[in-house]
Amino acid sequence: MKKGFLIILVLGLALTLSACAPAKDPGAAAGGSPAKADRRQIVVGFSQVGAESDWRLGNTQSMIDAFSAEGGYRLILDDAQNKQERQITAIRNFINQGVDYIVLAPTTERGWDTVLGEARAAGIPVILVDRRIEVEDESLFVCWVGSDFRREGDTAAVWMEEHLPEALRIVHLQGNLGSSAQIGRSEGLAAALARHPGWKVVFEAPGDFVQAKGQELIESLPQDLAYDVIYAENDNMAFGAIDALKNAGILPGKDVAIISFDAGGRALRLVLEGEINLDVECNPMHGPRVRAVIEQLERGETPSKYTYVEETWFDAETLTQAVIDRRGY
Ligand code: AHR
């Protein structure tokens, strides 16, 4: 009697524990290949760059919203803290976990061939979002969705040509070196410099898209350095630069023109207030776009290899409060 009761207790406990176990491998219970056997949930491993900017936070939230459990997804999010080696480790972890798809927002363009080869060997499709990569074999990734960063740089340069004086001393705050966003925006400026002998870069350094670094760089400028414009390759570095200027009694947007990129809500308010002269849009709401790609793949369709998102720009003349109210980031 006692022995029978003990057996029932042990069996009951075992069943309870297995029901409570985390769904680490949704396919395993069905006895098929890991993750893929249970089509009720699509497992997506997302390797995110980090949390360096308002843009990035908006992008992460967009992915979380798009890949919800209610929508039939399980999102495994990894924050690489701006380090490519962490992204490589994250991708290897996703491969070991047998995810259905890997989504990669790459820190920099180079250095992905080996790990993406491993993903392909494991049969896991890789979708790129935001920045691009340079690989020998482009079949290592299914497709890419993101911004035309070079066009963003060109847009800024044309605005500067039309609104600022021909003799221009430029302070250039770069994003993290080797990232598509930095490369494209810097190329746009370099092309304009070649067209304008009167434009000079008087200071240039990477601020890694981070507000505190933008502030530190402007604070580090020699007192006697004269400049007319700060070309900040994202909003957060522009915020830091604005704080540094104000602390030094210099009026941003008036004494020194501010050019920025991203056009998040916080920055657009500064455009209306006249502290940022131009903000070129970089749209981070990629979650639904990446989900649409995965839905295509699930239906056996082939998505376009490269999809550029539509973007615009804002200055005090073109911006309205309604645009700011609609901003999701
Ligand atoms: O790759 C997009 C860039 O990365 C955004 O401009 C910047 O804010 C972010 O950190």
Residues whose N, C-alpha, C, O or C-beta is under 5 A from the ligand:
A	BS01	AHR	E52 S53 W55 R56 D130 R131 A181 F209 E233 N234 D262 C282
